[in-house]
Amino acid sequence: MISKYRILSRFHDVSLDIDHLSTGCKTVLNVMYNPDKVFCMKECGENALDILYSLEDGQVYSDFPTISFYMNKVKAVCQGKYTMIDDYEKLKEWWNYA
């Protein structure tokens, strides 16, 4: 972020208005800067999901499993109980039965 509404792209150092960012990028920024609010992640791509799952703070939700294939581990929360999951199939199973 170079200002409240502008970001410096990692490609060719181009300055972009935040309204030109993908939905996933906007979701990541919202989660990072508003950790007390919950944001929907079901329209996020793989790159945004990887970042969302790696954040220490913030809250996201989806109506269906939204899982990155490249994840290392996820802190899954259900009814105040935390579970660390480091396998795609285990996370998918947790999602279906949580």
CORGI-V132529 format. One record per residue. OMEGA is omega in radians with two decimals (NA if undefined). BURIAL is b if it has 16 or more other C-alpha atoms within 10 Angstrom, else e. D_LAST is the distance of its C-alpha to the last C-alpha in whole Angstrom. Layout:
# CORGI-V132529
omega->OMEGA burial->BURIAL d_last->D_LAST
omega->OMEGA burial->BURIAL d_last->D_LAST
This chain:
# CORGI-V132529
omega->3.08 burial->e d_last->36
omega->3.00 burial->e d_last->40
omega->-3.08 burial->e d_last->40
omega->-3.06 burial->e d_last->37
omega->-3.14 burial->e d_last->38
omega->-3.14 burial->e d_last->39
omega->3.10 burial->b d_last->37
omega->-3.12 burial->e d_last->39
omega->3.07 burial->e d_last->38
omega->3.13 burial->e d_last->38
omega->3.06 burial->e d_last->40
omega->3.11 burial->e d_last->43
omega->3.13 burial->e d_last->43
omega->3.09 burial->e d_last->43
omega->-3.08 burial->e d_last->42
omega->2.95 burial->e d_last->39
omega->-3.10 burial->e d_last->39
omega->3.09 burial->b d_last->35
omega->3.06 burial->e d_last->35
omega->3.12 burial->e d_last->36
omega->3.08 burial->e d_last->32
omega->3.09 burial->e d_last->30
omega->3.13 burial->b d_last->27
omega->3.12 burial->b d_last->25
omega->3.11 burial->b d_last->27
omega->3.12 burial->b d_last->27
omega->3.12 burial->b d_last->24
omega->3.14 burial->b d_last->24
omega->3.11 burial->b d_last->27
omega->-3.14 burial->b d_last->25
omega->-3.12 burial->b d_last->22
omega->-3.05 burial->b d_last->25
omega->3.12 burial->e d_last->27
omega->-3.04 burial->e d_last->25
omega->3.14 burial->b d_last->23
omega->-3.13 burial->e d_last->22
omega->-3.14 burial->e d_last->21
omega->-3.12 burial->e d_last->18
omega->3.11 burial->b d_last->19
omega->-3.12 burial->e d_last->18
omega->-3.02 burial->b d_last->18
omega->3.07 burial->b d_last->18
omega->-3.11 burial->e d_last->21
omega->3.04 burial->b d_last->21
omega->-3.10 burial->b d_last->23
omega->-3.09 burial->b d_last->23
omega->3.12 burial->e d_last->25
omega->3.11 burial->b d_last->23
omega->3.11 burial->b d_last->20
omega->-3.14 burial->b d_last->21
omega->3.14 burial->e d_last->23
omega->-3.11 burial->b d_last->20
omega->-3.13 burial->b d_last->17
omega->-3.10 burial->e d_last->20
omega->3.11 burial->e d_last->21
omega->-3.11 burial->e d_last->21
omega->3.11 burial->e d_last->21
omega->-3.08 burial->b d_last->19
omega->3.13 burial->b d_last->16
omega->3.07 burial->b d_last->15
omega->3.02 burial->e d_last->13
omega->3.13 burial->e d_last->13
omega->-3.12 burial->e d_last->12
omega->-3.12 burial->e d_last->12
omega->3.09 burial->e d_last->11
omega->-2.96 burial->b d_last->14
omega->3.06 burial->b d_last->15
omega->3.11 burial->b d_last->18
omega->-3.06 burial->e d_last->20
omega->-3.08 burial->e d_last->22
omega->3.03 burial->b d_last->19
omega->3.06 burial->e d_last->20
omega->-3.11 burial->e d_last->17
omega->3.00 burial->b d_last->14
omega->-3.13 burial->e d_last->13
omega->-3.10 burial->b d_last->9
omega->3.07 burial->e d_last->9
omega->3.13 burial->e d_last->7
omega->3.08 burial->e d_last->9
omega->3.12 burial->e d_last->12
omega->-3.13 burial->e d_last->10
omega->3.07 burial->e d_last->11
omega->3.06 burial->e d_last->11
omega->-3.10 burial->e d_last->13
omega->-3.08 burial->b d_last->13
omega->-3.11 burial->e d_last->16
omega->-3.10 burial->e d_last->16
omega->-3.09 burial->b d_last->15
omega->3.11 burial->e d_last->14
omega->3.11 burial->e d_last->12
omega->3.11 burial->b d_last->10
omega->3.10 burial->e d_last->10
omega->3.11 burial->e d_last->8
omega->-3.10 burial->e d_last->6
omega->-3.09 burial->b d_last->5
omega->-3.06 burial->e d_last->6
omega->-3.12 burial->e d_last->4
omega->NA burial->e d_last->0
